[in-house]
């Protein structure tokens, strides 16, 4: 699966960390509809808008968004 792939799934974990000591990275662990788990890097606005249990849609070539 690539960054351009389309998928749908449910947020199962939210995390953020300054892995390089300078930038804050926001990540979601998403369980796709087929059961596969995926780590997804998202921007601040998307991260703040989502909660565990929310459903996401990621159209091909676009960023993930709440559905």
C-alpha positions as CSV (number, residue, x, y, z in Angstrom):
1,X,0.0,0.0,0.0
2,X,1.4,3.4,-0.9
3,X,0.6,6.9,0.3
4,X,-1.6,7.4,-2.8
5,X,-3.7,4.3,-2.2
6,X,-7.4,4.6,-1.3
7,X,-8.6,3.0,1.9
8,X,-11.3,3.2,4.6
9,X,-10.9,2.3,8.3
10,X,-11.4,3.1,12.0
11,X,-9.0,5.0,14.3
12,X,-7.8,2.6,17.0
13,X,-5.0,4.8,18.5
14,X,-3.8,8.4,18.4
15,X,-0.2,9.4,19.3
16,X,2.2,12.3,18.9
17,X,5.9,12.6,19.5
18,X,8.8,14.8,18.7
19,X,10.9,12.0,17.2
20,X,13.6,14.3,15.9
21,X,13.5,16.6,18.9
22,X,12.3,19.5,16.8
23,X,9.1,18.6,15.0
24,X,5.9,17.2,16.5
25,X,4.6,14.3,14.5
26,X,1.0,13.2,14.8
27,X,0.1,9.6,14.0
28,X,-3.0,7.5,13.9
29,X,-3.2,3.7,14.0
30,X,-6.0,2.8,11.7
31,X,-7.7,-0.6,11.3
32,X,-8.7,-0.9,7.7
33,X,-12.0,-2.5,6.8
34,X,-10.2,-5.7,5.7
35,X,-8.6,-6.0,9.2
36,X,-5.1,-4.7,8.3
37,X,-3.6,-2.1,10.6
38,X,-1.9,0.9,9.2
39,X,0.2,3.8,10.8
40,X,-0.8,7.1,9.2
41,X,0.9,10.5,9.6
42,X,-1.7,13.3,9.6
43,X,-1.6,17.1,10.1
44,X,-2.6,18.9,13.2
45,X,-6.2,19.8,12.2
46,X,-7.1,16.2,11.2
47,X,-5.5,14.8,14.4
48,X,-7.4,17.2,16.6
49,X,-10.7,16.5,14.9
50,X,-10.5,12.7,15.3
51,X,-11.1,10.4,18.2
52,X,-10.6,6.7,18.7
53,X,-13.5,4.9,17.0
54,X,-14.0,7.5,14.3
55,X,-14.2,6.2,10.7
56,X,-11.7,7.6,8.1
57,X,-11.8,7.6,4.3
58,X,-8.7,8.2,2.3
59,X,-9.4,8.7,-1.4
60,X,-6.7,7.8,-3.9
61,X,-4.1,10.7,-4.1
62,X,-5.7,12.7,-1.2
63,X,-5.3,13.0,2.5
64,X,-7.4,11.0,5.0
65,X,-10.5,12.6,6.3
66,X,-13.3,11.9,8.8
67,X,-16.3,10.3,7.2
